[in-house]
């Protein structure tokens, strides 16, 4: 089958994959499919494509308000298929929710049956290889021709206040210190040093990038504030683009400035260019051997390879050409696989009929699911389906430790409501532990067909007896490719394909629709919240004085939530709060987490003054405060997903109103969306911000979380 000229590209919260896929797929008819919540992202991608591929037909489609409705996605794609005369089409399922991706891929396989090899035209963006991967291991190298930094920022809703370097930098780049002082005789010495450092770096970057296709260097740029179009909300000292990859550069006069501003720099880089943006800090003076460690200690989230620190002279000497520069900051990208797997992907068997009704707790189903970055979804899957036996597939990144016992304990609690928690001996003796097992070897989290083969083999083994049990494949956790693999195995085996709507306490099943759950999952919070311990004393006594958190606000908020709850509440404290050294990073995590059955509320109250080296105390900038809230929100989201919510607390006054605006900007919240504080679940990356004195916190948090 020739390459289809029509392509469907799913669009999620991160629009970059949709843009790259649209440019890469050999199609002149592109349908960008999102939900009502991501329509604005799809529209921005369409605007970019109008500039980059003006001859292509581009449409923006929505599956409607519910991105977790299998049927809505299938109906939308079916309409697109009919409108185009039933012709074959390619699919990129990288974007959208997991339900949208799975529904689209299954519909694609079904709609193109009889047209050759439909799987060959189903793609998923591999961000390591810069490749649109097909199921057989082959793929299309990502095409970013024509993309520039302005376009990449624009699809994330950001624009420059001015598309020129500031006059100070232009003069310093062209004429050095004498020209700068002649043009700006009243410029203070610290600003002169800062401008000269920026100019020195910019000259070097432009020299090594000159004449190289696909490489772009911009000098200082200010990002327009969506609330105040003539003001900026963030700025960068330099920007480097190699293909579609972006390096945001900050130039500092001293190493201490790097430590102080690192968190906010990373937050604004990811807001403007997405989570794959990398950050480079360049400082004047000699290299500091432990600077990277200090940044990681100050803000643990910055210890990833996406953040690097160099001093100016080392950068100029060691990275003297663009190839060395690329290898230093984007190593190993763009490597293509050796080719399609021998024999390709075997033709998929036709779908088997699903059961007449979704198996309930009394039907003794067998469950196959996967383990993702959050272990919570695996535990709640066991509660939701009450399986007789469970197989958990894990990738190499999955955290298996403790999951089997926790899942067995959850199963015991679901089947024995009101009983005391089971210990390890009871779980073994009663057979609960034997009802949960892992695959012997990890699976490839990007290989949907490999996951499908592993899951299908187990399903066939379980169903080989004379009276086969009903089967459920729960696709809630794991990568999208893992979820698709489970779904393909389920369809070929006649199993139910289920996704948990944890914030609604229901399950959506592909054949049977929404099904409410009975009872609440008994969550092993000790497993789900690594780094936290039960709080045995009042918060005021458990927090070290050096911790940069507002202890009074934390205590007041905890008391308010406990008073409002009619059910049991457990309070967990960040283990670092009492440590005189480790507590210096406590503001980057929720200090307290309150658990209400199967819900978790994290309390974050970054202080407006922080202790730095030498026992000095420094006032916190509004961007740094906003970044700490964002870091705490991300920290809880990775562990609890939609079952968790962060409440960020601050006293009134000072820069707090502007800091709250920056929190909204980082989380893509529109100005009109901020209303009176209300605690609710479903948007784990959007914190509830409460600005109040400790005595007034209760009014905003008079909510029984267990009933939400």
Buried (B, 14 or more C-beta within 10 A) or exposed (E): EEEBBBBBBBBBBBBBBBBBBBBBBEBEBBBBBBBEBBBBBBBBBBBBBEEBBEEBEBEBBBBEEBBBBBBBBBBBBEEBBEEBEEEBBBBBBBBBBBBBBBBBBBBBBBBBEEBEBBBBBBBBBBBEBBBBBBBBBBBBEBBBEEBBBBBBBBBBBBBBBEEEBBEBBBBBBEBBEEBBBEBBEEBEEEBBBBBBBBBBBBBBBBEBBEEBEBBBBBBBBBBBBBEEEEEBBBBBBBBBBBBBBBBBBBBBBEBBBBBBBBBBBBBBBBBBBBEBBBBBBBBBEEEBEEBBEBBBBBBBBBEEEBBBBBBBEEBBEEBEEBEEBBEBBBEEBBEEEEEBBEEBBEEBEEBEEBBEEBBEBEBEBBBBBBBBBBBBBBBBBBBBBBBBBBBBBBBEEBBEEBBBBBBBBBBBBBEEEEEEEBEEEBBBEBEBBEBBBBBEEBBBBBBBBBBBBBBBEBBBEBBEEEEBBBBBBBBBBBBBBBBBBBBBBBBBBBBBBBBBBBBBBBBBBBBBEBBEBEBBBBBBBBBBBEBBBEBEEEBEEBBBEBBBBBBBBBBBBBBBBBEBBEEEBBBBBBBBBBBEEBBBBBBBBBBBBBBBBBBBBBBBBBBBEBBBEEEEEEEBBBBBBBBBBBBBBBBBBEBBBBBBBBBBBBBEEBBBEBBBBBBBBBBBBEEEEEEEBEBEBEBBBBBBBBBBEBEBBBEBBEBBBBEB
